[in-house]
Amino acid sequence: MAKSQMESHIFINAQDICRKTDKMPQLNEIPLYRYMVFERFLEILDKGLFIPKASLFNDRWEAMLSHMHEYLKERNTSQLLSKYGQEEKIPSLEDFYIQDIHKSIHEGKKEVYVSCWNGTHYECIAMWSLYGKEKNGILLGTNAKELTDTFTAFDESENKEWLAVFKKMEYVLPGNHNDKVFKGKEPIWSNDSNFKNKCLQVHFRFQQTFTGLSYKHISFTFENEYRLLAAHTTRGERPGKGIILPLKPSFIKKVILQPNSSVAFHNLLIFEKLNETGLNVR
């Protein structure tokens, strides 16, 4: 096996580690990574980047954390989750509020599309286990500028009828944080300088859902996630499970193979197929 195939898969840029955390990085300074099975990677090469509706995610806390915060400060989490989503009559005003918010967010997630990326500068075994489940997994590398430029081109092809933001996720334990935590940070990027007001003009549910999708439970901290959140300004659920963004060759900056992948996978499936594209494979 070639030496490059046996090297450690850790890739760290010393300048990135030393960068001051209080300075907002430029988009091209934010590396993004996506762990995936090989078949999904081939789909990206063939069709483009698929961005699913948030309603397809299976995390029951998804988009609900910020709206449950006040409630959870007063209620036991397990009591809430035992009622959450059930049809029986809920007696308290607080529960009626949660039921109403849940319905609104449930509908909002059908209209908001989410592209999730890992921002860690080294490989994570937990991420490989969850998302590159097979030995023939792939780690795709790009950066935030490529992602936002790709979405901008897509938006322009659709007459600029989309609202989108790029944000770093915040990880919280609801009911155990100061209320200021849930006011949220400004997005790193938006395709509209008047994003918040535009959301409210379309539907209040948009703002609720965008805010909710900016937080995850603290148990997911290892994902170090960035998200591109997007919604069409036409109200109502659009057909299909998601949207597909056509990609330029410059989008993919590097491809890293699962550490336990086979020699056959290296030689037959990767180097013969992908080197034809000029991609940086290791």
N, C-alpha and C positions, 0 to 999 in steps of 0.2 A: 504494500500500500504506500502511496506517495506520502511524503512527510507532512504535507499540508492537510492530509486527511486524518493524521494522528495527533495534530497539535491540540492543545486545549481550546475549547470552544468559547472561553471567556474573552470578551473584547471590551476593553476599557480605555477611554480617552482621558488622559490625565488632566487636560484642560477642562473637560466637562466636570470632573470631580472637584477641581479647585474653583470653579466658577462661583461667584457670590450668589447666594440664594435670594437676595433682596432685589436683584436686577432681573427684569423681565427679558428672557432670552428672545432672540430673533427666531422666526419660524424655522429657518433652515438650520438652527442650532438645536432643535428639539428632535432627537432621533425617535422613531416609532418602530415597534416590532409587533408582528402578528404570528403566533404559534398556530399551526394548522396541520391537518393530515394532507398527504401528498395530492390526493384527488381534488381537494379544495384549491390547492395551489395551481393545478392544471386548469381548473375552471377560471381562475383569475387570469392566467395567461391567454386563455382562449376567448373569454367573454368580457372580462373587466372585473372591477371591484363591486361585489354585491354588498349592499347596505340594507339590513333587514328592518322591519318595523319593530319597535320596542315591545309590542304585544307578543312577540315570539319568544322573548326571554323567559326563562323558567324560575328566576329569583323572585320569590313572593314579596320581598321587600322593595323590589325595583320601582323607583319613582315615588314611593310612599313615605320614605324616612322623614323628610322635612315637614310633611303635613301631619305626621303622627306624633311629632315631637312634644307638643303641648299636652296631648292626650296621655302620652306615655309617662310624663312626669307625675301624673296623678293615678295612673292605672298600672296594674301588673301586666307585664308584657305577655305572659302566657295566657292570661285571661282574654286579652285582646285577640291574640292569634287564634284562640279557640272559637271566637265569634266571627272573626274576619272572613267575610265573603259568604257567610251562611245566610239562609233565607228567613230564619225565625225572627219574630218581632224583637227589636232591641229597645229596651225600656228607657235608657237614659238619654238626655240631650247630647251628651258627649258622643255616645254611640251613634246617634242619628247623624251627627256631624261627620264622623268617620265613614259612615255608610255612604253619605252624599259625596264626600271627597273620593272615596274608593270608586264610585261609579264614574265620576268625572275623569279621574286619572285613567281608569280602565278604558274609557273611550278615547282619551287623549293619546294613549300609547299606540292606538291603531293608526294614528295620523303622524306620529313622529318616528323618524328613521335614525338609527344609531350605528355609527362605526366605531368599534372599540379597539384600542391599541395599548400595548404595554410600553412604558417609557423607561424601563430599567436598562442600565448600560452593561449588564452582564446577564448571562442566561440563568433561568430559574427552573429548578427541577419540578417545582409544583406546577408551573405553567406548562412545561412539557407533558406532565402527567395528565393535566386537565384538557389541554387543547391540541397537543401533538401526540395523541394517545397511542398511536402505533409506532413501531420502531422506525418506520419510514416517514417520520414527521418532518415538517419544514418550518424554519423560522425565517420569515420575510422581513427585510429591513427597508425602511424609507425614512422620510422626515416630514415634519408638519407642513412645510411649505409645499411639498409635492402634493400632499393630501388636500390642502385648502385650494391650491391652484387647480387641481383636478375637479373639485366640486364647483369652483367658480366657472370653469369651462362647461360643465354639465348644466349649471344654472342658466348660463347665457344661451345654451342651445334650447332651453325651455322658456325663453322670453323673460328671464329673471323673475320667476314666480315662486321662488323658494326663499325661506328664511333659514339661516344656518349659523351655528356658533361652534367654535373649537374650545374645549375647556379641559382643565386638569380636574380629575375627580377628587372629591373630598370624602374622607372616611370618618364616620361618626358612629357613636353608640347612642341612639335616640333616648331622650329622657335623662341623659347624664351629661349634657353639655349646656353651656351658656346659650341663650337664644340668639346671640350675635352670630354664632357659628352658622346658623341656617339662613342668614341674609345673603350668603353666597359671595364669591369673588367675581370680579369682572372677567368675562371670557378673554382668552388670549387672542382670539380672532373672531370677527363676525363679518358676514357679507353685507351687512346693513348697519350704518352708524346709528340708526334709530331703531335698533332691533327690538328693545323692550316695548316701545310704543306700538310698533308694527304688530307684535304678538297680540297685544291687547286689542288692537283694532280688528284683527281677524277673529279672535275668540279668546276669552279669559282662560279657557282650558289650555291653550297653547303655552301661556306663561307658567301655569301650574305644572304642566308636564315637563317643560324644559328645566324648570327649577328642580323638580323632583329627580330627574334623570342626571343631575349633577352630583348626587350623593350616593354612596354605597355603605353598607354595613361595615363596621370596623374589621370584621373577620376577613374581608377581601383586600386588606391593605397590601398584601404581597403582590397584587396585580399591578400596582403603581400605574393606574389607568388614565389615559387621555381619551376623550370622546369628541367625535364630530356629530352634532345633533342637527337634524334638518327636518323641515316640515313645509309642505306646499301650502300656499296662501289660499287655496280653494278649500273651504270647509268640507268636512266629511271624509270618510275613509276611501282611499284610492284602491283600485284593484291590485291584486298581486301581493306577494309576501315582502317585497322590497323593491329597491331601485338598483340599477347597475351603472357604474361610472366607467366609461371608456378610459383606458390608461395609455399614457405615452411611455415609450421605452425608458425614459429617465426616471419613472416612478419607483421602480425596484432598484434599490441601492446595493443590496446584498442578499444572498440566500445561504442559510446555514442549515446543515443537515442534523437530524436528531443524533445525539452522541452515540446511541446504540444501533444506529442503522447499519445494514449489512454492506459488505463489499460489493455485492451485486447491485444493490440500490445505488451506491456511489457511481459505479462504472457504467452500468447499462441504462439506468433510468435518468440519471442526472447529467453526467458529463457528456454523454452522447447527445442528449436532447437539449439541455439548457445552455451548454457552451455555444451552441449555434446562435443563441440570442445575444451573446456577449455579456451575460450576467456574471456578476462576481459570486462564484459558488465555492463554498468550502465546508 
